[in-house]
Amino acid sequence: MSSSTAQDGATRDARGISALVGNIQGAGKVRSDFSDVPDNFELPAGSAKRGQKLFKKHCAQCHSIYADNRTPRQGTSQIGPTLFNVYGRASGEAEIQQKMLMGGRAEGLVWNAATLMNYMKNPRQVSQSNVQMNFRGIDDFKTRVDIIHYLKTLTWENKQLAEPLDRPPNVLCVFPFNVIGHFLHKDDPSMKPYRPAL
């Protein structure tokens, strides 16, 4: 891959990514080698089923798979944008919850196989900004391939995701919030406080 030098003196690769951009760890620059994803990259065969498991491990803590960005699993949040219908979408289009956190967003990218492969390897280097993700990246090629095969299933043709059941009512927290919730929703039968079975 060819490189050039910009006005700021930083060397840039063929994609225009500065050699100064990358993860900073302990005052040391960490760069990723993207030679496993050439410019004419085509996604090799992979397993969407395995990708779903890997998605849960690496991505589901912050990203929803639903069009309405719901998070039906305990221990997850809506910090990142939904990854529903992400394949082929322009970056920065989906709404995010935590806009005020320090850091930027990936902008000016189209989420195709090559971009996703490189982004999952080193999101800060690809986006050329300090993206607001607590994610160090995935070096393993096959893992990234399988996750992309799973992401390609998150479309409007997937009726379970495109037309999910109505959202379940919120389960009210333990005291004192369940007491407050009881008074706020005492006439709504769907908003009963959680009482564990004994």
C-alpha positions as CSV (number, residue, x, y, z in Angstrom):
1,M,0.0,0.0,0.0
2,S,1.4,3.4,-1.0
3,S,1.8,6.3,1.4
4,S,2.1,10.1,1.2
5,T,3.1,12.9,3.5
6,A,0.6,15.6,4.4
7,Q,1.2,19.3,5.2
8,D,1.3,18.4,8.9
9,G,4.2,16.1,8.2
10,A,2.3,13.0,9.0
11,T,2.6,10.0,6.7
12,R,-0.8,8.9,5.3
13,D,-1.6,5.6,3.7
14,A,-3.5,5.2,0.4
15,R,-6.8,5.7,2.2
16,G,-5.6,9.0,3.7
17,I,-5.3,7.7,7.2
18,S,-2.6,9.5,9.1
19,A,0.2,7.5,10.8
20,L,-0.5,9.6,13.9
21,V,-4.1,8.2,14.3
22,G,-4.7,5.1,16.3
23,N,-5.3,3.9,19.8
24,I,-3.2,5.5,22.5
25,Q,-2.2,3.1,25.3
26,G,0.2,4.1,28.0
27,A,1.5,7.0,25.9
28,G,2.3,4.6,23.1
29,K,0.7,4.6,19.7
30,V,-0.9,1.3,18.7
31,R,-1.6,0.9,14.9
32,S,-3.3,-1.9,13.1
33,D,-2.1,-3.5,9.9
34,F,-5.0,-3.7,7.5
35,S,-3.2,-5.7,4.8
36,D,-5.6,-8.6,5.4
37,V,-8.4,-6.4,3.8
38,P,-7.2,-5.3,0.4
39,D,-8.9,-2.5,-1.6
40,N,-10.8,-5.1,-3.7
41,F,-11.9,-7.1,-0.6
42,E,-14.7,-9.6,-1.0
43,L,-16.2,-11.2,2.1
44,P,-15.2,-14.8,2.3
45,A,-17.7,-17.6,3.3
46,G,-18.5,-17.5,7.0
47,S,-21.1,-18.6,9.6
48,A,-23.9,-16.2,10.6
49,K,-24.8,-18.6,13.5
50,R,-21.2,-18.3,14.9
51,G,-21.3,-14.6,14.2
52,Q,-24.4,-14.2,16.3
53,K,-22.5,-15.7,19.3
54,L,-19.5,-13.5,18.7
55,F,-21.7,-10.5,18.3
56,K,-23.2,-11.1,21.8
57,K,-19.6,-11.4,23.1
58,H,-18.1,-8.3,21.4
59,C,-21.0,-6.0,20.4
60,A,-24.3,-6.6,22.2
61,Q,-23.3,-4.8,25.4
62,C,-23.8,-1.5,23.6
63,H,-25.5,-2.2,20.3
64,S,-29.1,-3.3,19.7
65,I,-30.1,-5.5,16.7
66,Y,-33.6,-4.0,16.5
67,A,-34.9,-1.2,14.3
68,D,-36.2,0.7,17.3
69,N,-32.9,0.2,19.2
70,R,-34.5,-1.7,22.1
71,T,-32.4,-3.7,24.4
72,P,-34.3,-6.8,25.6
73,R,-31.3,-8.4,27.4
74,Q,-30.3,-7.6,30.9
75,G,-26.8,-6.1,31.2
76,T,-26.9,-4.2,27.9
77,S,-27.3,-0.5,27.3
78,Q,-28.3,1.7,24.3
79,I,-25.1,3.6,24.2
80,G,-24.3,2.8,20.6
81,P,-26.5,3.0,17.5
82,T,-28.6,0.1,16.5
83,L,-26.8,-2.3,14.1
84,F,-30.1,-3.3,12.5
85,N,-29.8,-2.8,8.7
86,V,-26.2,-1.5,9.2
87,Y,-24.7,-3.3,6.2
88,G,-24.6,-0.7,3.3
89,R,-25.7,2.2,5.6
90,A,-23.7,5.4,5.8
91,S,-21.9,5.9,9.2
92,G,-23.4,8.4,11.6
93,E,-27.0,8.0,10.4
94,A,-28.4,6.0,13.3
95,E,-29.4,7.8,16.5
96,I,-27.3,7.3,19.6
97,Q,-28.3,7.9,23.2
98,Q,-25.1,9.2,24.8
99,K,-24.3,12.2,22.5
100,M,-22.6,14.1,25.3
101,L,-19.9,11.6,26.0
102,M,-16.3,12.6,25.2
103,G,-15.3,11.3,21.8
104,G,-16.5,11.4,18.2
105,R,-18.4,9.2,15.8
106,A,-17.4,7.5,12.7
107,E,-18.4,9.7,9.8
108,G,-18.0,9.6,6.1
109,L,-17.9,5.8,5.8
110,V,-20.2,3.3,4.2
111,W,-20.6,0.1,6.2
112,N,-19.6,-2.5,3.6
113,A,-17.5,-5.7,4.2
114,A,-14.1,-4.0,3.9
115,T,-15.0,-1.0,6.1
116,L,-16.6,-3.2,8.8
117,M,-13.6,-5.6,8.8
118,N,-11.1,-2.7,9.4
119,Y,-13.4,-0.9,11.8
120,M,-13.8,-4.0,14.0
121,K,-10.0,-4.3,14.0
122,N,-9.3,-0.8,15.0
123,P,-12.3,1.7,15.2
124,R,-10.2,4.7,16.2
125,Q,-7.7,4.3,13.4
126,V,-10.4,3.8,10.7
127,S,-12.6,6.7,11.9
128,Q,-9.6,8.9,12.5
129,S,-11.2,10.1,15.8
130,N,-11.6,9.1,19.4
131,V,-14.8,7.2,18.9
132,Q,-16.9,6.8,22.0
133,M,-16.5,3.0,22.4
134,N,-15.0,0.9,25.1
135,F,-13.8,-1.5,22.5
136,R,-10.2,-2.4,21.7
137,G,-10.9,-4.2,18.4
138,I,-10.8,-7.7,17.1
139,D,-7.7,-9.0,15.5
140,D,-8.9,-12.4,14.5
141,F,-9.9,-12.4,10.8
142,K,-12.5,-15.2,11.0
143,T,-14.2,-13.7,14.0
144,R,-14.7,-10.4,12.1
145,V,-15.9,-12.3,9.0
146,D,-18.5,-14.3,10.9
147,I,-19.8,-11.1,12.7
148,I,-20.3,-9.4,9.4
149,H,-22.2,-12.5,8.1
150,Y,-24.5,-12.1,11.1
151,L,-24.8,-8.3,10.6
152,K,-26.0,-9.0,7.1
153,T,-29.0,-10.9,8.5
154,L,-30.2,-7.8,10.5
155,T,-32.5,-6.6,7.7
156,W,-36.2,-5.8,7.1
157,E,-36.5,-9.4,5.7
158,N,-35.8,-10.7,9.2
159,K,-39.4,-10.4,10.5
160,Q,-38.4,-11.2,14.1
161,L,-36.2,-8.1,14.2
162,A,-38.1,-5.9,11.8
163,E,-41.5,-6.5,13.5
164,P,-40.8,-7.6,17.1
165,L,-43.5,-8.0,19.7
166,D,-44.5,-4.9,21.6
167,R,-42.0,-3.8,24.2
168,P,-42.6,-5.5,27.5
169,P,-43.6,-3.1,30.3
170,N,-40.7,-1.8,32.4
171,V,-40.1,-3.8,35.6
172,L,-39.9,-1.4,38.4
173,C,-36.8,-1.4,40.6
174,V,-36.5,-2.3,44.2
175,F,-37.3,0.1,47.0
176,P,-37.5,3.2,47.0
177,F,-38.3,3.3,43.3
178,N,-41.0,0.6,43.4
179,V,-42.9,2.6,46.0
180,I,-42.7,5.7,43.7
181,G,-43.6,3.6,40.7
182,H,-46.6,2.2,42.6
183,F,-48.0,5.6,43.2
184,L,-47.3,6.8,39.6
185,H,-48.7,3.7,38.0
186,K,-51.2,2.3,40.5
187,D,-54.0,2.3,38.0
188,D,-52.0,0.7,35.2
189,P,-52.2,-3.2,35.6
190,S,-49.2,-3.7,33.3
191,M,-46.9,-1.7,35.6
192,K,-46.8,-4.0,38.6
193,P,-43.6,-4.0,40.7
194,Y,-41.5,-7.0,40.5
195,R,-41.9,-9.5,43.3
196,P,-39.6,-12.5,43.2
197,A,-41.2,-15.9,43.7
198,L,-40.3,-17.4,47.1
